[in-house]
């Protein structure tokens, strides 16, 4: 299985959360060609999910697959680091 | 005016804090590693459940939940049942072993949502966050984390919980906390210390500040008891307001009663001082024998002699300790002073007293106990012990050993004599080339007493107090002279 499995934990409709959702959607569209599962979890609606995963910071992006499981915390604003964290750096076109 | 407090249920803490922790607020507990802060937090929750039926939330930033459970089970706290019944809820905020990368701004609302969910779910009244220092190592941005934690403390107050935040400090006397930012979270700060002093561990608790509320100042000793967890020995908080009894009890020696103006007061502490072999243990044996007059019970704590030795000596003076013990009038406990710290000895003695409910207690000898600690700690021990005994209206006889055979005082004596009500001196006197034994009542609080120095002899019936020495002076200095 080669599909990416991602979970993004956000807090309601606050600015940082909304922005993170947009950024992540863009990255997935550009980089993953539909080869991914993305689940967006609002901790206000699903506090139990936050508990299960031990979420502290918001936003938190968890790459469940491929292994190793990796956590990215923060607003995903630093694109190069997000790509590195997701293991997508090599796919970045040379500018 | 004092602010509202939440009674914690931790032994003596409510006493030194004048009623417990500030209600609806957060208190910071700071201490070096191994000082007992996690235990204090856990005990705060456990007592809430056991004594008041108040649920609690335990947030761990550092230790694994399962490790904490294991530790708590050793204290006979039924953590599993409490968790099952929703009385105790863990929030695991410890660091995950996944790789973590920071990619932009964040807040800790994830944590806050989980904490609020846990509190609402079990309707918690008490919350513990252990320990906050780890949050700063998990998340690097000091200022924003401080702000986030401040929001957490606001939420804790809003949800009507009384909470404890623990934090690390690197030295016993110095900055309140490692990073120096934690104490800005709250107005209430408690310090736990664990100091090595003259080869002995000395644990103390100090309430540094409780904004807008009174509390005891300074350090109070505490010990970690295998079943009761943290037990504070509140020396500074001891009040001297015990009832003073006018009832007299016999010393077991008619003549000595006479010298004391009719016997010892029931709630008094009698100090018997003398060198080795001066007859201290004999007076103790008589004191024990005195229980027969009113069918009282006596507890004998022996720190010097073995049971066999004691019983044999008593037989030599015509007393049957074995029978007294069989009949339930006497309980003899022999201990090596070195087996425990003074704090533990104190707890142990209190436990035995509560169980056996004696009318009298004899300790032979205090000097043996004083060997194991510093002067200060020993004095504190005696204050705590005498106060405890007086509250229970128990008559106490303590012996101390002087180092010189004739004359002289002991360090122990100098330390504690102000705390006792009656002092009896047993001294050897050399006169005309012979050793005589002498006995005198040096002090008898609240009563007239015979101030003469009397000779006494010991035979197979016990002690025979004779007439006062006349025409001799300087007996107590050990160098008597015919005057």
Interface residues (C-beta under 8 A of the other chain):
Chain A: X9 X11 X14 X16 X43 X44 X47 X48 X50 X51 X54 X55 X56 X57 X58 X59 X60 X62 X68 X69 X70 X71 X72 X73 X74 X75 X76 X77 X78 X81 X82 X84 X85
Chain B: X91 X92 X93 X94 X96 X98 X99 X100 X101 X102 X103 X104 X105 X106 X107 X108 X109 X110 X111 X113 X114 X116 X117 X118 X138 X139
